[in-house]
């Protein structure tokens, strides 16, 4: 049974006490403090409420890659979870739904399919995948079957001033030329993956968020003209 939890503000306090959010585009990610884990959604330094049903899956792995029991708790505006033990890696599937835009002086963007918004001129289906590394291990180097995925190629904890090798996968296959963005350095040029979807990402001290996005057209779908799939990898260098 899914338990209820009262408030997003409580989640933020539990998950991010004393921690400033890094600048990033609208994204969904997992954060923790102690044994409390929260799925957060936001833009820049602003954390926003969301419909908990958008969290389609939330999983955790130990250092051996074995699944850890996750006790999910849905609040009115966010999701949190408790685990049976400390994780090495947590993964997230967040379906942000359909976003439709209207034109003209009263142009708006609504979280509804295009065929449900009168006057909609465009619509996109937004899906987000997330990974947060809590303890580096061989488990973090294994693909997790996300449609778009960032996979670290080293199990060793990255050091500030060095680089982290990663690979971008799309449907389990290398995504050549993928553009990777470091959220904390959003004004820098994206890091481009090679023909095997591999890239070396500079590492600095503190929390880091690496993200990648793929957008493609949808054919004969009355709900949206395109889909935007994004993935992130969150980790902290101490």
ChimeraX attribute file (.defattr): number of C-alpha atoms within 10 A of each C-alpha:
attribute: neighborCount
match mode: 1-to-1
recipient: residues
	/A:1	6
	/A:2	9
	/A:3	12
	/A:4	14
	/A:5	18
	/A:6	14
	/A:7	15
	/A:8	22
	/A:9	14
	/A:10	13
	/A:11	25
	/A:12	20
	/A:13	12
	/A:14	19
	/A:15	22
	/A:16	17
	/A:17	11
	/A:18	9
	/A:19	11
	/A:20	9
	/A:21	15
	/A:22	16
	/A:23	17
	/A:24	20
	/A:25	14
	/A:26	13
	/A:27	21
	/A:28	26
	/A:29	24
	/A:30	23
	/A:31	22
	/A:32	20
	/A:33	16
	/A:34	8
	/A:35	14
	/A:36	14
	/A:37	23
	/A:38	24
	/A:39	24
	/A:40	22
	/A:41	19
	/A:42	18
	/A:43	15
	/A:44	14
	/A:45	12
	/A:46	13
	/A:47	17
	/A:48	14
	/A:49	16
	/A:50	19
	/A:51	13
	/A:52	17
	/A:53	14
	/A:54	16
	/A:55	19
	/A:56	11
	/A:57	13
	/A:58	20
	/A:59	19
	/A:60	22
	/A:61	21
	/A:62	20
	/A:63	18
	/A:64	11
	/A:65	18
	/A:66	12
	/A:67	14
	/A:68	18
	/A:69	13
	/A:70	17
	/A:71	15
	/A:72	21
	/A:73	18
	/A:74	19
	/A:75	19
	/A:76	14
	/A:77	17
	/A:78	28
	/A:79	29
	/A:80	27
	/A:81	20
	/A:82	16
	/A:83	16
	/A:84	11
	/A:85	13
	/A:86	16
	/A:87	22
	/A:88	22
	/A:89	24
	/A:90	23
	/A:91	21
	/A:92	23
	/A:93	21
	/A:94	25
	/A:95	18
	/A:96	21
	/A:97	16
	/A:98	20
	/A:99	22
	/A:100	26
	/A:101	20
	/A:102	18
	/A:103	12
	/A:104	7
	/A:105	6
	/A:106	6
	/A:107	12
	/A:108	12
	/A:109	15
	/A:110	16
	/A:111	16
	/A:112	18
	/A:113	22
	/A:114	25
	/A:115	14
	/A:116	13
	/A:117	18
	/A:118	10
	/A:119	14
	/A:120	19
	/A:121	14
	/A:122	17
	/A:123	25
	/A:124	24
	/A:125	23
	/A:126	18
	/A:127	22
	/A:128	25
	/A:129	25
	/A:130	25
	/A:131	29
	/A:132	23
	/A:133	22
	/A:134	19
	/A:135	19
	/A:136	19
	/A:137	19
	/A:138	17
	/A:139	20
	/A:140	28
	/A:141	18
	/A:142	13
	/A:143	15
	/A:144	16
	/A:145	11
	/A:146	19
	/A:147	17
	/A:148	26
	/A:149	29
	/A:150	28
	/A:151	20
	/A:152	24
	/A:153	17
	/A:154	15
	/A:155	16
	/A:156	14
	/A:157	15
	/A:158	20
	/A:159	15
	/A:160	14
	/A:161	9
	/A:162	11
	/A:163	14
	/A:164	18
	/A:165	14
	/A:166	21
	/A:167	23
	/A:168	28
	/A:169	22
	/A:170	18
	/A:171	11
	/A:172	14
	/A:173	14
	/A:174	19
	/A:175	21
	/A:176	17
	/A:177	16
	/A:178	24
	/A:179	19
	/A:180	23
	/A:181	22
	/A:182	23
	/A:183	19
	/A:184	17
	/A:185	15
	/A:186	12
	/A:187	9
	/A:188	10
	/A:189	11
	/A:190	15
	/A:191	17
	/A:192	17
	/A:193	21
	/A:194	17
	/A:195	12
	/A:196	15
	/A:197	20
	/A:198	23
	/A:199	23
	/A:200	18
	/A:201	18
	/A:202	15
	/A:203	18
	/A:204	17
	/A:205	12
	/A:206	10
	/A:207	16
	/A:208	18
	/A:209	20
	/A:210	20
	/A:211	24
	/A:212	21
	/A:213	17
	/A:214	14
	/A:215	13
	/A:216	11
	/A:217	12
	/A:218	14
	/A:219	9
	/A:220	8
	/A:221	12
	/A:222	12
	/A:223	20
	/A:224	23
	/A:225	19
	/A:226	18
	/A:227	19
	/A:228	15
	/A:229	20
	/A:230	22
	/A:231	27
	/A:232	27
	/A:233	23
	/A:234	20
	/A:235	20
	/A:236	18
	/A:237	13
	/A:238	11
